[in-house]
Amino acid sequence: MYVVATSLMALTNVYKLFGIRFTKQNHMNKLISALALVVLFTLSVKAQNFSTHKVKKGETIEEIAKLYYVTPFDIYSLNPDAKTKLKPNTILIIPISKAKKPKITIVKELNGFKNHRVKKKETLYSLAKQYEVTEADIKKHNTFLYANPLRKGDKLQIPVFKITEVVEESKPTKVYTVLPKEGKWRIAYKYGITVAELEALNPEMGEVLQEGQEINVPNLEDTEEKQIDEQYSYYKVLPKEGFYRLKVKLGVTQEELETLNPGLSDSGLKVGMILKIPFSETYSLTKESNSVNLLDSIRDYTPKHIAIMLPFRLNRVDYDSITGTKNSIKKDPYLNASLDFHSGVLMAIDSLKQLGISLKVDVYDTKNEVSEVSRIINDNDFEHVDAVIGPLVSKNFESAAIALKKHNIPLISPTGNNLRLYENVFQTRTPEELLKNKIINFVKSDTLSGNIILIADSKHQNIANELKREFNQARIVYSRKDKDGNDSFYVIKEDIENVLKPGHNLVFLETQNEGFASNAISILASLIKKENIDEGIEEISIKLTTTNYNKAFEGEEISNQHLSKLQFSYASGARVYNEKDHSFFVKAYEQKYYVMPSNRAVKGFDLTMDTVLRLVSSQDFYTSVINAPLTEYLENKFAYKKKLIGGYYNEAVYLLKHQDLTIVEVEQ
């Protein structure tokens, strides 16, 4: 159920103006989710007890079982996915320990004749049965029977055969030698099986493969073996994951997956199978992650109830004309931010609905007034609300936190920093102190940091002095001042040249002034030099960082080329979305709103997804902190840590840097 506890008509008009569909639904039918039963099994047997069989078109489990002298149950116990549908090219694990021989051919060799006179009531059928031959064998050596019926007194030559059983030895597996740096998933992908199936063939292979180790793999032709393409990423299918969940998670449609993985349309998805996917910084077997994927942990499908509090301030919007409405939105930063955030919330609600989650959502306009927040809470039943997202503004958030504390309702702040953390408060914005410490420790761990320089304006002398205590050999360059002693927010080339040294230089730039940032960055980029022995030029490399990433580094005056040249790095509570990830969310957002989502829209999506998924995967939001210590979505990750006395703050930090005109996550 989606309930809007504010001026519905006003909000609808605003969304219509920007092409956003907005509907009020009094009831939402409960969605029934068909949960696939996943059969888990443990294998602790010797490798020679198993072989593999590649399913051919038209084959049935009964035929395969008969071929290997096992029962269908034996095959199903090791291949539970085969119960639903047996598809061509599927690799089955066969328990050959119960089999006599894989395939036996009977060879008959003529070894003489026996004479027989036909008696009364004898027939070809009875004679064939008596002498263990076929009727065709008798006719072949008594050709008169082709034209005449068998009569009493006929003299027959009954063939005597030497029977030989020829065993056709199949080779269901072959020995494979592990290559350098080759892990289980690479070999499993190469031979079209899951990691679990590879382990079943090699129960004593160990957790980590060693170069030169010999293991058993399916006996495929060289042309059937798949090759790893480093331009793509590879993903292991988890339990309960279907094509829709993969679309939400990876941003790749079923059609795209089937194109990248020939044979997938026939075999279907199997738990543990390795899929080739478009290159992704987020999802890849080559990238280790400690985050918990809550899409795989949904266990509670009872309806959940959340509330959203945003400062739309719709009472201030001019609805007399389209121009008036547009101007109201442009002039009101709170309405603009609320609409962006709420558009992401709507996208999350739609995705959660597709996952079979029943959700009641109340949206309230706080009008950015403490009194309105109090009125909303007093006039509505919040006692049975599972979680509240918002308000955005700190003063309003604290008012809501105090009022809802008596019901122990989790209150989640999307944007606030340095909040008063009551027991029910969850601050999603990473504290500035954690970000600062992250970048300082990163610099300390860089053995190539070399000469350290601190550039700051007068408003940031405190952080410059703190950095000086951390790096006591560092040199400080302050911005120049005017004749009255006021900060002019610029430096000259000579100011920085005087403190640079040949070799590696690391520069901290501490400012919130865009002009000063642009001035310092352009000078630093111009001072980078490559070594030229003939001309006597020594190399000067410069890396740039800051303890406080802010809007000054995002302004129009800042050159991204210069930032990439300086390998500008910083710590952030949110990563920058990489278009290479082909996110389903971004594609769907563009189709719905005809624009790329803003950071606020992505935060609305990420936070709503995380809030609801925590509720449906744990007993409540509080216990989810223990069950899911780290979760990660498009641009945000959430690692809530409780203060000894008080509420929760998010300690998740991204370390980012500019590289080749894009922003990438730094591997640590």
Secondary structure, DSSP 8 states (H G I E B T S, - for coil): -EEEES-HHHHHHHHHHTT-----BS------------------S-GGG-EEEE--TT--HHHHHHHTT--HHHHHHH-GGGGT---TT-EEEE-GGG-S-S-EEEEEEEEEEEEEE--TT--HHHHHHHHT--HHHHHHT-GGGGTS---TT-EEEEEEEEEEEEE-----EEEEE--TT--HHHHHHHTT--HHHHHHH-TTS-SS--TT-EEEEE---GGG-----TTSEEEE--TT--HHHHHHHH---HHHHHHHSTTHHHH---TT-EEEES--SSS-TTS------GGG-----S-EEEEEEE---GGG---SSHHHHHHHHHH-HHHHHHHHHHHHHHHHHHHHHHTT--EEEEEEE-TT-HHHHHHHHHHS--TT-SEEE--SSHHHHHHHHHHHGGGT--EEESS--S----TTEEE-S--HHHHHHHHHHHHHH-TT--EEEEEE-GGGHHHHHHHHHHSTT-EEEE--B-TTS-B-----HHHHHTT--SEEEEEEEE-S-HHHHHHHHHHHHHT-B--BTTTTB--EEEEEE-SS--GGGTSTTS-HHHHHHTT-EEEESB----GGG--HHHHHHHHHHSS---HHHHHHHHHHHHHHHHHHHSSSHHHHHHH-S-EE-SSBEE-EEE-SSS-EEE---EEEEEETTEEEE---
